[in-house]
């Protein structure tokens, strides 16, 4: 590991929440769940690429991390050049359902509401 890599470990990443993701978070009525989501988002400021999992196919380049138990997911993108973590979507994992967070994220990408 080079000198620069050692320093990178201690850098706090800036968190940017897109207006769409913010709207999704505000739409969650349970304050406890919103609080847990906020905690996980805060954790992403440290080593975001060591947390969550890389997504594939249409969502390649994005990562997903669980929040508030098994149901909620935070979808984010790491912008290394700017040392920024961009939160693009937050919601419930409902496999096979049109409101599944991954389906919603794909729609956002198609509509070019996220990059």
ABEGO torsion letter per residue (X at the ends): XBAAAAAAAABBBBBBBBAAAAAAAAABABAAAAAAAAAAAAAAABGAAABEBBBBEAABGBBBBBBGEAABBBBBBBBAAAGBBBBABBEBBBBGBAABAAAAAAAAAAAGABX
